Amino acid sequence: MNLINIQDYPVRPVLRELLQDKTTKQNIMFATDAYAVAGIAPRTPVTVDLLLGMNPLDLQPRVLKSMEEQNQRTRQKAEVFTPSWICNKMNNNCDTVWFGRENVFNTGIEQGWVTQIGKIEFPKRKRWQRYIDSKRLEITCGEAPYLVSRYDTTTAEIIPVGDRIGILDRKLRIVSENTESESTWMNWTYRAFQSVYGYEFQGDNLLIARINLLMTFADYLNDRWHRQPTLPELKKITNIIVWNLWQMDGITGTVPYGKPKSTIQQQSLFFDCEQGINDTEPETVDCKIHDWRGQRTITYRHIKEGRVEKGKDEK
């Protein structure tokens, strides 16, 4: 089973963009020693060459990794992924508060759920557009199972579009139920993606999360309009995804390992990833995120501390 295929459409045309770090304007780092056997150190940037070169890396979700690797990641980075049915229960609790009633999208059963049939009804004085624009953050998101649920995180089975339970999945269901033209659907789909955020330390997990969101976009477009996304559409949604899912040390709110060194900006299969790295402690760099409705770029630290910073719109 291959849940993440970086060589096929829609991932391959935007793979280089999916590797971007908007804060550093370089690539995200691996930030894990899981690939040490391939000579890849934690501070090594993730590049297309490393992913697709002569010895391509096997990039797969946790559920398809060996138990030994899963246990190692748990010990070293406290990486523990939540079963999809628990993600659903927690997302249901959030929606119970927002809607003021239970079982809006589905009814939870033992280690599963039953999807509610029919158009979702909204409470008085709450329009569906407000639900789409409501901001959600998945902390230490891993592969982003709370945001999107392409596959069951315990069985690796693909979940049909109509039965998905992620936060973004729910928003996209609402968009499909309340829009009639493709242009309106696309506009509100972009806004739905702009409203969900997540950060992750380990670069391979972050890339999988970004790919999961990208493929979710393609899945819902095909389900609603029976077509694949165009390249311009892929690039636009990828830019949103890369801004909204970023690499960060959740304790410090900064880029992992401090400021990247210019000597490791460009990597290839034949480059010594640690060559030229200064052993002194690099300066910290606050992670930037984008406020799409406010059209500004701000730091995560300012949001966490409840401060507002005037920012310049960045593309």
DOVOFI-502959 format. One record per residue (C-alpha): residue number from 1; residue in one letter; x, y, z. Coordinates in Angstrom, 1 decimal. Example, Ala and Ser with C-alpha at 12.3 -4.5 7.8 and 13.67 -1.06 7.14 Angstrom:
2
<kegu num="1" residu="A" u="12.3" v="-4.5" w="7.8"/>
<kegu num="2" residu="S" u="13.7" v="-1.1" w="7.1"/>
This chain:
315
<kegu num="1" residu="M" u="0.0" v="0.0" w="0.0"/>
<kegu num="2" residu="N" u="1.3" v="3.4" w="-0.9"/>
<kegu num="3" residu="L" u="-0.6" v="6.3" w="0.7"/>
<kegu num="4" residu="I" u="1.9" v="9.0" w="-0.2"/>
<kegu num="5" residu="N" u="3.2" v="9.0" w="-3.7"/>
<kegu num="6" residu="I" u="5.4" v="12.0" w="-4.4"/>
<kegu num="7" residu="Q" u="6.1" v="11.1" w="-8.0"/>
<kegu num="8" residu="D" u="2.5" v="11.3" w="-9.2"/>
<kegu num="9" residu="Y" u="-0.1" v="14.0" w="-9.8"/>
<kegu num="10" residu="P" u="-1.1" v="16.2" w="-8.0"/>
<kegu num="11" residu="V" u="2.1" v="16.1" w="-5.8"/>
<kegu num="12" residu="R" u="5.0" v="16.0" w="-8.2"/>
<kegu num="13" residu="P" u="4.2" v="19.3" w="-10.1"/>
<kegu num="14" residu="V" u="4.4" v="21.2" w="-6.8"/>
<kegu num="15" residu="L" u="6.8" v="19.1" w="-4.8"/>
<kegu num="16" residu="R" u="9.5" v="21.8" w="-4.8"/>
<kegu num="17" residu="E" u="7.0" v="24.3" w="-3.4"/>
<kegu num="18" residu="L" u="5.8" v="21.9" w="-0.8"/>
<kegu num="19" residu="L" u="9.3" v="21.8" w="0.7"/>
<kegu num="20" residu="Q" u="9.5" v="25.6" w="1.3"/>
<kegu num="21" residu="D" u="9.8" v="27.2" w="4.7"/>
<kegu num="22" residu="K" u="8.2" v="30.6" w="4.5"/>
<kegu num="23" residu="T" u="10.0" v="31.9" w="7.6"/>
<kegu num="24" residu="T" u="13.6" v="31.1" w="6.4"/>
<kegu num="25" residu="K" u="12.9" v="31.2" w="2.7"/>
<kegu num="26" residu="Q" u="14.8" v="28.0" w="2.4"/>
<kegu num="27" residu="N" u="13.6" v="24.4" w="2.6"/>
<kegu num="28" residu="I" u="12.2" v="22.6" w="5.7"/>
<kegu num="29" residu="M" u="14.7" v="20.4" w="7.5"/>
<kegu num="30" residu="F" u="14.4" v="16.7" w="8.2"/>
<kegu num="31" residu="A" u="14.7" v="17.4" w="12.0"/>
<kegu num="32" residu="T" u="15.0" v="13.7" w="12.7"/>
<kegu num="33" residu="D" u="17.7" v="11.1" w="12.7"/>
<kegu num="34" residu="A" u="15.4" v="8.5" w="11.2"/>
<kegu num="35" residu="Y" u="17.4" v="8.7" w="8.0"/>
<kegu num="36" residu="A" u="20.8" v="8.5" w="9.5"/>
<kegu num="37" residu="V" u="21.5" v="5.2" w="7.6"/>
<kegu num="38" residu="A" u="21.2" v="7.3" w="4.4"/>
<kegu num="39" residu="G" u="23.7" v="9.8" w="5.7"/>
<kegu num="40" residu="I" u="21.0" v="12.4" w="6.4"/>
<kegu num="41" residu="A" u="21.5" v="14.5" w="9.6"/>
<kegu num="42" residu="P" u="18.6" v="16.3" w="11.4"/>
<kegu num="43" residu="R" u="19.6" v="19.7" w="10.0"/>
<kegu num="44" residu="T" u="19.7" v="18.5" w="6.4"/>
<kegu num="45" residu="P" u="17.2" v="20.4" w="4.2"/>
<kegu num="46" residu="V" u="14.6" v="18.2" w="2.5"/>
<kegu num="47" residu="T" u="15.2" v="18.5" w="-1.2"/>
<kegu num="48" residu="V" u="13.7" v="17.0" w="-4.4"/>
<kegu num="49" residu="D" u="17.1" v="15.4" w="-5.1"/>
<kegu num="50" residu="L" u="17.0" v="13.6" w="-1.8"/>
<kegu num="51" residu="L" u="13.4" v="12.5" w="-2.2"/>
<kegu num="52" residu="L" u="13.6" v="11.4" w="-5.9"/>
<kegu num="53" residu="G" u="17.3" v="10.9" w="-6.5"/>
<kegu num="54" residu="M" u="19.2" v="7.7" w="-7.3"/>
<kegu num="55" residu="N" u="18.4" v="6.3" w="-3.9"/>
<kegu num="56" residu="P" u="14.9" v="7.8" w="-3.3"/>
<kegu num="57" residu="L" u="13.6" v="8.0" w="0.3"/>
<kegu num="58" residu="D" u="10.6" v="6.0" w="1.3"/>
<kegu num="59" residu="L" u="8.2" v="8.6" w="2.7"/>
<kegu num="60" residu="Q" u="5.2" v="6.9" w="4.3"/>
<kegu num="61" residu="P" u="2.8" v="7.6" w="7.2"/>
<kegu num="62" residu="R" u="3.4" v="6.2" w="10.6"/>
<kegu num="63" residu="V" u="0.9" v="3.5" w="10.2"/>
<kegu num="64" residu="L" u="3.0" v="1.9" w="7.4"/>
<kegu num="65" residu="K" u="6.3" v="2.3" w="9.2"/>
<kegu num="66" residu="S" u="7.9" v="-0.7" w="11.1"/>
<kegu num="67" residu="M" u="7.0" v="-1.1" w="14.7"/>
<kegu num="68" residu="E" u="10.7" v="-0.6" w="15.5"/>
<kegu num="69" residu="E" u="10.8" v="2.8" w="13.8"/>
<kegu num="70" residu="Q" u="7.4" v="3.8" w="15.4"/>
<kegu num="71" residu="N" u="8.8" v="3.0" w="18.9"/>
<kegu num="72" residu="Q" u="12.0" v="4.8" w="18.2"/>
<kegu num="73" residu="R" u="10.1" v="8.0" w="17.2"/>
<kegu num="74" residu="T" u="8.0" v="7.7" w="20.3"/>
<kegu num="75" residu="R" u="11.0" v="7.5" w="22.5"/>
<kegu num="76" residu="Q" u="13.0" v="10.3" w="20.8"/>
<kegu num="77" residu="K" u="10.3" v="12.8" w="19.9"/>
<kegu num="78" residu="A" u="7.2" v="11.6" w="21.9"/>
<kegu num="79" residu="E" u="5.6" v="10.9" w="18.5"/>
<kegu num="80" residu="V" u="2.2" v="9.2" w="19.2"/>
<kegu num="81" residu="F" u="-0.5" v="9.4" w="16.5"/>
<kegu num="82" residu="T" u="-4.2" v="9.5" w="17.6"/>
<kegu num="83" residu="P" u="-6.6" v="6.9" w="16.1"/>
<kegu num="84" residu="S" u="-9.0" v="8.4" w="13.7"/>
<kegu num="85" residu="W" u="-12.1" v="7.6" w="15.8"/>
<kegu num="86" residu="I" u="-10.6" v="9.5" w="18.7"/>
<kegu num="87" residu="C" u="-9.8" v="12.5" w="16.4"/>
<kegu num="88" residu="N" u="-13.5" v="12.3" w="15.4"/>
<kegu num="89" residu="K" u="-14.7" v="12.4" w="19.0"/>
<kegu num="90" residu="M" u="-12.6" v="15.4" w="19.8"/>
<kegu num="91" residu="N" u="-13.6" v="17.3" w="16.6"/>
<kegu num="92" residu="N" u="-17.3" v="16.4" w="17.4"/>
<kegu num="93" residu="N" u="-16.8" v="18.0" w="20.9"/>
<kegu num="94" residu="C" u="-15.6" v="21.2" w="19.3"/>
<kegu num="95" residu="D" u="-18.5" v="21.3" w="16.9"/>
<kegu num="96" residu="T" u="-21.0" v="20.6" w="19.7"/>
<kegu num="97" residu="V" u="-19.8" v="23.9" w="21.3"/>
<kegu num="98" residu="W" u="-19.9" v="25.8" w="18.0"/>
<kegu num="99" residu="F" u="-23.3" v="24.5" w="16.9"/>
<kegu num="100" residu="G" u="-24.9" v="24.2" w="20.3"/>
<kegu num="101" residu="R" u="-26.0" v="20.6" w="19.6"/>
<kegu num="102" residu="E" u="-24.4" v="17.2" w="19.4"/>
<kegu num="103" residu="N" u="-23.7" v="14.8" w="16.5"/>
<kegu num="104" residu="V" u="-23.8" v="17.5" w="13.8"/>
<kegu num="105" residu="F" u="-21.6" v="15.7" w="11.2"/>
<kegu num="106" residu="N" u="-21.7" v="12.2" w="12.5"/>
<kegu num="107" residu="T" u="-22.6" v="10.0" w="15.5"/>
<kegu num="108" residu="G" u="-19.6" v="8.3" w="17.2"/>
<kegu num="109" residu="I" u="-19.8" v="4.6" w="17.9"/>
<kegu num="110" residu="E" u="-17.2" v="2.3" w="19.4"/>
<kegu num="111" residu="Q" u="-14.0" v="2.9" w="17.5"/>
<kegu num="112" residu="G" u="-15.9" v="4.4" w="14.6"/>
<kegu num="113" residu="W" u="-18.7" v="6.8" w="13.5"/>
<kegu num="114" residu="V" u="-21.9" v="6.9" w="11.4"/>
<kegu num="115" residu="T" u="-22.1" v="9.9" w="9.1"/>
<kegu num="116" residu="Q" u="-25.2" v="12.1" w="9.3"/>
<kegu num="117" residu="I" u="-27.1" v="12.2" w="6.0"/>
<kegu num="118" residu="G" u="-28.5" v="15.4" w="4.6"/>
<kegu num="119" residu="K" u="-27.5" v="19.0" w="4.5"/>
<kegu num="120" residu="I" u="-26.0" v="20.4" w="7.7"/>
<kegu num="121" residu="E" u="-28.4" v="22.9" w="9.4"/>
<kegu num="122" residu="F" u="-26.9" v="26.0" w="11.1"/>
<kegu num="123" residu="P" u="-28.2" v="27.7" w="14.3"/>
<kegu num="124" residu="K" u="-29.9" v="31.0" w="14.1"/>
<kegu num="125" residu="R" u="-27.5" v="34.0" w="13.8"/>
<kegu num="126" residu="K" u="-24.7" v="31.7" w="12.6"/>
<kegu num="127" residu="R" u="-24.2" v="31.5" w="8.9"/>
<kegu num="128" residu="W" u="-22.2" v="28.8" w="7.1"/>
<kegu num="129" residu="Q" u="-19.6" v="31.3" w="6.0"/>
<kegu num="130" residu="R" u="-18.7" v="32.0" w="9.6"/>
<kegu num="131" residu="Y" u="-18.0" v="28.3" w="10.2"/>
<kegu num="132" residu="I" u="-15.7" v="28.2" w="7.1"/>
<kegu num="133" residu="D" u="-13.7" v="31.3" w="8.3"/>
<kegu num="134" residu="S" u="-13.4" v="30.1" w="12.0"/>
<kegu num="135" residu="K" u="-9.8" v="29.5" w="12.6"/>
<kegu num="136" residu="R" u="-8.5" v="26.1" w="13.9"/>
<kegu num="137" residu="L" u="-5.0" v="25.0" w="14.9"/>
<kegu num="138" residu="E" u="-3.6" v="21.5" w="15.3"/>
<kegu num="139" residu="I" u="-0.6" v="21.7" w="17.5"/>
<kegu num="140" residu="T" u="2.3" v="19.3" w="16.9"/>
<kegu num="141" residu="C" u="0.2" v="18.1" w="14.0"/>
<kegu num="142" residu="G" u="2.3" v="15.2" w="12.7"/>
<kegu num="143" residu="E" u="0.5" v="14.0" w="9.5"/>
<kegu num="144" residu="A" u="-2.5" v="16.3" w="10.4"/>
<kegu num="145" residu="P" u="-5.1" v="13.7" w="11.3"/>
<kegu num="146" residu="Y" u="-7.3" v="16.2" w="13.1"/>
<kegu num="147" residu="L" u="-7.3" v="18.5" w="10.0"/>
<kegu num="148" residu="V" u="-7.9" v="15.9" w="7.3"/>
<kegu num="149" residu="S" u="-8.7" v="12.2" w="7.3"/>
<kegu num="150" residu="R" u="-7.7" v="10.7" w="4.0"/>
<kegu num="151" residu="Y" u="-6.9" v="7.4" w="5.6"/>
<kegu num="152" residu="D" u="-7.5" v="5.7" w="8.9"/>
<kegu num="153" residu="T" u="-4.4" v="6.2" w="11.1"/>
<kegu num="154" residu="T" u="-4.7" v="2.8" w="12.6"/>
<kegu num="155" residu="T" u="-5.6" v="0.6" w="9.6"/>
<kegu num="156" residu="A" u="-4.3" v="2.7" w="6.6"/>
<kegu num="157" residu="E" u="-7.6" v="2.2" w="4.8"/>
<kegu num="158" residu="I" u="-8.7" v="5.1" w="2.6"/>
<kegu num="159" residu="I" u="-11.8" v="6.8" w="4.0"/>
<kegu num="160" residu="P" u="-14.4" v="7.8" w="1.4"/>
<kegu num="161" residu="V" u="-14.8" v="11.6" w="1.0"/>
<kegu num="162" residu="G" u="-18.3" v="11.6" w="2.3"/>
<kegu num="163" residu="D" u="-17.3" v="9.9" w="5.6"/>
<kegu num="164" residu="R" u="-14.2" v="12.0" w="6.5"/>
<kegu num="165" residu="I" u="-14.1" v="13.6" w="9.9"/>
<kegu num="166" residu="G" u="-11.2" v="16.1" w="9.9"/>
<kegu num="167" residu="I" u="-11.7" v="19.8" w="10.7"/>
<kegu num="168" residu="L" u="-11.0" v="20.8" w="7.1"/>
<kegu num="169" residu="D" u="-13.1" v="17.9" w="5.8"/>
<kegu num="170" residu="R" u="-16.1" v="19.3" w="7.7"/>
<kegu num="171" residu="K" u="-15.5" v="22.7" w="6.3"/>
<kegu num="172" residu="L" u="-15.3" v="21.4" w="2.7"/>
<kegu num="173" residu="R" u="-18.5" v="19.4" w="3.2"/>
<kegu num="174" residu="I" u="-20.2" v="22.7" w="4.2"/>
<kegu num="175" residu="V" u="-18.8" v="24.4" w="1.1"/>
<kegu num="176" residu="S" u="-20.0" v="21.7" w="-1.2"/>
<kegu num="177" residu="E" u="-23.5" v="21.8" w="0.4"/>
<kegu num="178" residu="N" u="-23.9" v="25.5" w="0.1"/>
<kegu num="179" residu="T" u="-22.4" v="26.5" w="-3.2"/>
<kegu num="180" residu="E" u="-23.8" v="26.0" w="-6.7"/>
<kegu num="181" residu="S" u="-21.2" v="27.4" w="-9.1"/>
<kegu num="182" residu="E" u="-17.7" v="26.0" w="-9.4"/>
<kegu num="183" residu="S" u="-16.1" v="29.5" w="-9.0"/>
<kegu num="184" residu="T" u="-18.0" v="30.1" w="-5.7"/>
<kegu num="185" residu="W" u="-17.0" v="26.6" w="-4.5"/>
<kegu num="186" residu="M" u="-13.4" v="27.3" w="-5.3"/>
<kegu num="187" residu="N" u="-13.4" v="30.7" w="-3.6"/>
<kegu num="188" residu="W" u="-14.8" v="29.2" w="-0.3"/>
<kegu num="189" residu="T" u="-12.6" v="26.2" w="-0.6"/>
<kegu num="190" residu="Y" u="-9.5" v="28.4" w="-0.6"/>
<kegu num="191" residu="R" u="-10.9" v="30.3" w="2.4"/>
<kegu num="192" residu="A" u="-11.5" v="27.0" w="4.2"/>
<kegu num="193" residu="F" u="-7.8" v="26.0" w="3.7"/>
<kegu num="194" residu="Q" u="-6.8" v="29.5" w="4.9"/>
<kegu num="195" residu="S" u="-8.6" v="28.9" w="8.1"/>
<kegu num="196" residu="V" u="-6.8" v="25.8" w="9.3"/>
<kegu num="197" residu="Y" u="-3.2" v="25.8" w="10.7"/>
<kegu num="198" residu="G" u="-0.7" v="23.3" w="12.1"/>
<kegu num="199" residu="Y" u="2.9" v="23.1" w="13.1"/>
<kegu num="200" residu="E" u="5.3" v="20.2" w="13.4"/>
<kegu num="201" residu="F" u="8.9" v="19.7" w="14.3"/>
<kegu num="202" residu="Q" u="9.9" v="16.7" w="12.2"/>
<kegu num="203" residu="G" u="10.2" v="17.6" w="8.5"/>
<kegu num="204" residu="D" u="9.1" v="14.3" w="7.0"/>
<kegu num="205" residu="N" u="5.9" v="14.4" w="9.1"/>
<kegu num="206" residu="L" u="5.3" v="18.0" w="8.0"/>
<kegu num="207" residu="L" u="5.7" v="17.1" w="4.3"/>
<kegu num="208" residu="I" u="3.3" v="14.2" w="4.7"/>
<kegu num="209" residu="A" u="0.8" v="16.6" w="6.4"/>
<kegu num="210" residu="R" u="1.1" v="19.1" w="3.5"/>
<kegu num="211" residu="I" u="0.7" v="16.3" w="1.0"/>
<kegu num="212" residu="N" u="-2.4" v="15.1" w="2.8"/>
<kegu num="213" residu="L" u="-4.0" v="18.6" w="2.6"/>
<kegu num="214" residu="L" u="-3.0" v="18.9" w="-1.1"/>
<kegu num="215" residu="M" u="-4.5" v="15.5" w="-1.9"/>
<kegu num="216" residu="T" u="-7.6" v="16.4" w="0.1"/>
<kegu num="217" residu="F" u="-8.1" v="19.4" w="-2.1"/>
<kegu num="218" residu="A" u="-7.9" v="17.2" w="-5.2"/>
<kegu num="219" residu="D" u="-10.2" v="14.6" w="-3.7"/>
<kegu num="220" residu="Y" u="-13.0" v="17.1" w="-2.9"/>
<kegu num="221" residu="L" u="-12.6" v="18.8" w="-6.3"/>
<kegu num="222" residu="N" u="-13.0" v="15.5" w="-8.1"/>
<kegu num="223" residu="D" u="-15.9" v="14.5" w="-5.8"/>
<kegu num="224" residu="R" u="-17.8" v="17.8" w="-6.4"/>
<kegu num="225" residu="W" u="-16.8" v="18.7" w="-10.0"/>
<kegu num="226" residu="H" u="-15.4" v="15.5" w="-11.4"/>
<kegu num="227" residu="R" u="-12.1" v="16.8" w="-12.5"/>
<kegu num="228" residu="Q" u="-8.5" v="17.2" w="-11.5"/>
<kegu num="229" residu="P" u="-7.0" v="20.5" w="-10.3"/>
<kegu num="230" residu="T" u="-5.1" v="22.6" w="-12.9"/>
<kegu num="231" residu="L" u="-1.5" v="23.5" w="-12.3"/>
<kegu num="232" residu="P" u="-2.4" v="27.2" w="-11.3"/>
<kegu num="233" residu="E" u="-5.0" v="25.8" w="-8.8"/>
<kegu num="234" residu="L" u="-2.4" v="23.5" w="-7.4"/>
<kegu num="235" residu="K" u="0.1" v="26.2" w="-7.0"/>
<kegu num="236" residu="K" u="-2.4" v="28.5" w="-5.3"/>
<kegu num="237" residu="I" u="-3.6" v="25.9" w="-2.8"/>
<kegu num="238" residu="T" u="0.0" v="24.8" w="-2.2"/>
<kegu num="239" residu="N" u="1.0" v="28.3" w="-1.3"/>
<kegu num="240" residu="I" u="-1.8" v="28.4" w="1.3"/>
<kegu num="241" residu="I" u="-0.8" v="25.0" w="2.7"/>
<kegu num="242" residu="V" u="2.9" v="25.8" w="3.0"/>
<kegu num="243" residu="W" u="2.1" v="29.0" w="4.9"/>
<kegu num="244" residu="N" u="-0.4" v="27.4" w="7.2"/>
<kegu num="245" residu="L" u="1.5" v="24.2" w="8.0"/>
<kegu num="246" residu="W" u="4.9" v="25.2" w="9.1"/>
<kegu num="247" residu="Q" u="8.0" v="23.7" w="10.8"/>
<kegu num="248" residu="M" u="8.5" v="24.9" w="14.4"/>
<kegu num="249" residu="D" u="9.8" v="23.9" w="17.8"/>
<kegu num="250" residu="G" u="6.5" v="24.1" w="19.7"/>
<kegu num="251" residu="I" u="8.3" v="24.9" w="23.0"/>
<kegu num="252" residu="T" u="10.2" v="28.0" w="21.7"/>
<kegu num="253" residu="G" u="8.0" v="29.1" w="18.8"/>
<kegu num="254" residu="T" u="11.1" v="29.2" w="16.7"/>
<kegu num="255" residu="V" u="12.6" v="27.4" w="13.7"/>
<kegu num="256" residu="P" u="14.2" v="24.1" w="14.9"/>
<kegu num="257" residu="Y" u="17.9" v="24.4" w="15.6"/>
<kegu num="258" residu="G" u="18.0" v="28.1" w="15.1"/>
<kegu num="259" residu="K" u="18.9" v="30.1" w="12.0"/>
<kegu num="260" residu="P" u="19.9" v="27.9" w="9.0"/>
<kegu num="261" residu="K" u="23.4" v="28.3" w="7.7"/>
<kegu num="262" residu="S" u="23.9" v="29.7" w="4.2"/>
<kegu num="263" residu="T" u="26.4" v="26.8" w="3.6"/>
<kegu num="264" residu="I" u="23.5" v="24.3" w="3.6"/>
<kegu num="265" residu="Q" u="21.0" v="26.2" w="1.5"/>
<kegu num="266" residu="Q" u="21.5" v="23.9" w="-1.5"/>
<kegu num="267" residu="Q" u="21.9" v="20.1" w="-1.0"/>
<kegu num="268" residu="S" u="22.4" v="17.2" w="-3.3"/>
<kegu num="269" residu="L" u="22.9" v="13.5" w="-3.0"/>
<kegu num="270" residu="F" u="26.6" v="14.0" w="-3.0"/>
<kegu num="271" residu="F" u="26.9" v="16.9" w="-0.5"/>
<kegu num="272" residu="D" u="28.1" v="16.4" w="3.0"/>
<kegu num="273" residu="C" u="25.2" v="17.9" w="4.9"/>
<kegu num="274" residu="E" u="27.2" v="18.9" w="8.0"/>
<kegu num="275" residu="Q" u="30.1" v="20.5" w="6.0"/>
<kegu num="276" residu="G" u="30.6" v="24.1" w="7.0"/>
<kegu num="277" residu="I" u="28.2" v="24.1" w="9.8"/>
<kegu num="278" residu="N" u="29.4" v="26.3" w="12.7"/>
<kegu num="279" residu="D" u="29.2" v="24.4" w="16.1"/>
<kegu num="280" residu="T" u="28.3" v="27.6" w="18.0"/>
<kegu num="281" residu="E" u="24.7" v="28.0" w="19.0"/>
<kegu num="282" residu="P" u="22.8" v="29.7" w="16.1"/>
<kegu num="283" residu="E" u="20.5" v="32.6" w="16.8"/>
<kegu num="284" residu="T" u="16.8" v="31.7" w="17.1"/>
<kegu num="285" residu="V" u="14.3" v="32.7" w="14.4"/>
<kegu num="286" residu="D" u="10.6" v="33.3" w="15.3"/>
<kegu num="287" residu="C" u="8.3" v="31.4" w="13.0"/>
<kegu num="288" residu="K" u="6.0" v="33.5" w="10.7"/>
<kegu num="289" residu="I" u="2.5" v="32.7" w="9.7"/>
<kegu num="290" residu="H" u="0.0" v="34.4" w="7.5"/>
<kegu num="291" residu="D" u="-3.3" v="36.1" w="8.5"/>
<kegu num="292" residu="W" u="-5.2" v="35.7" w="5.3"/>
<kegu num="293" residu="R" u="-8.2" v="37.8" w="6.3"/>
<kegu num="294" residu="G" u="-6.1" v="40.6" w="7.7"/>
<kegu num="295" residu="Q" u="-3.6" v="40.3" w="4.8"/>
<kegu num="296" residu="R" u="-0.5" v="40.4" w="6.9"/>
<kegu num="297" residu="T" u="2.3" v="38.3" w="8.1"/>
<kegu num="298" residu="I" u="2.8" v="37.9" w="11.9"/>
<kegu num="299" residu="T" u="4.9" v="35.7" w="14.2"/>
<kegu num="300" residu="Y" u="3.6" v="32.8" w="16.1"/>
<kegu num="301" residu="R" u="5.1" v="34.4" w="19.3"/>
<kegu num="302" residu="H" u="2.9" v="37.5" w="18.9"/>
<kegu num="303" residu="I" u="-0.3" v="35.4" w="18.5"/>
<kegu num="304" residu="K" u="0.7" v="33.2" w="21.5"/>
<kegu num="305" residu="E" u="1.3" v="36.2" w="23.7"/>
<kegu num="306" residu="G" u="-1.9" v="37.9" w="22.5"/>
<kegu num="307" residu="R" u="0.0" v="40.8" w="20.8"/>
<kegu num="308" residu="V" u="-0.8" v="42.2" w="17.4"/>
<kegu num="309" residu="E" u="1.9" v="43.1" w="15.0"/>
<kegu num="310" residu="K" u="1.6" v="45.1" w="11.8"/>
<kegu num="311" residu="G" u="2.9" v="42.9" w="9.0"/>
<kegu num="312" residu="K" u="3.5" v="43.1" w="5.3"/>
<kegu num="313" residu="D" u="1.6" v="40.8" w="3.0"/>
<kegu num="314" residu="E" u="4.0" v="38.2" w="1.6"/>
<kegu num="315" residu="K" u="3.2" v="35.9" w="-1.4"/>
